[in-house]
């Protein structure tokens, strides 16, 4: 089973070196419907929960059981009454979260439409991929899972899309898992980004094998490039998870960022302790100052891929994703 964690035009000023031709996908038909699990859960009669849980789970095959067992982390050895009591306590504790989500997502159609648009581009570029035909929204623990891709659904955790200024995200238990640089993305606008990013990672899983840093950078860049093609209507800074200012500063100081890797001879480094500093999520890049974003290697890898595609525009997206990172790096001759 797949179980992955987990509108504006692209800014022309920050799309240096990329091919901005966007295909017309308006005639591609996509079947997609949304089911609101959180509504069905939070409107149950908590005094009769033991009798109502099984019918609810049955209405959501696969997801219902995963919600109770994996998302709420109940013990399968518990009795039905114990599970019902646990779910009841969750409903009671998370009622304010549900009420907030009800106000923000009273109409989910704008987000469904963005995902559907992404699936049209997905069908254009990767017609063989069988994407889910339904969205399931839910509310789970704030320090737990968010947006998930399963075999048959895009599962959207509304509790991670209530707005970055929501006071609940500053709770220490939440911050331990989702520090501010991560919870800053807990906006409704990231729903389609997360859903389509999960598709990209499903098609092209990241490998945890030892490799030179530049290879890992380009592999990250390939996936960001693919995401930009599947969501051409989303801002670039959202695709990589930076703030808008951080991405603008990265373009402004692109040569300085590249020098960081060149002067320290990092490109061919095969050292996970070093590599993770540049291709993993983080609050900043130490050498570039407190205002810099983390994951700076992915930014540079993205620019290398853009440079390659500007030189080889005949390369299809599918061909690019299959191409060895070493080939892309060598032929791009990237030098900002």
ABEGO torsion letter per residue (X at the ends): XBBBXXXBBBBAAAABGBBABBBBAAABBBBBBBBBAAAAAAABBAAAAAAAAAAAAAABBGAAAAAAAAAAGBBAABBAAAAAAAAAAAAAAAAAAAAAAAAAAABAAAAAAAAAAAAAAAAAABAABBBBABBBBBBBBAABBBBBBBAABBBBBAAAAAEAABAAAABAAAAAABBAAAAAABBAAAAAAAAAAAAAAAABBBBABBBBAAAAAAAAAAAAAAAAAABAABBAAAAAGBBAAAAAAAAAAAAAAAAAAAAAGAAABBBAAAAAAAABBBABBAAAEAABBBGAAAAAAAAAAAAAAAABAABBAAAAAABBAAAAAAAAGBBX
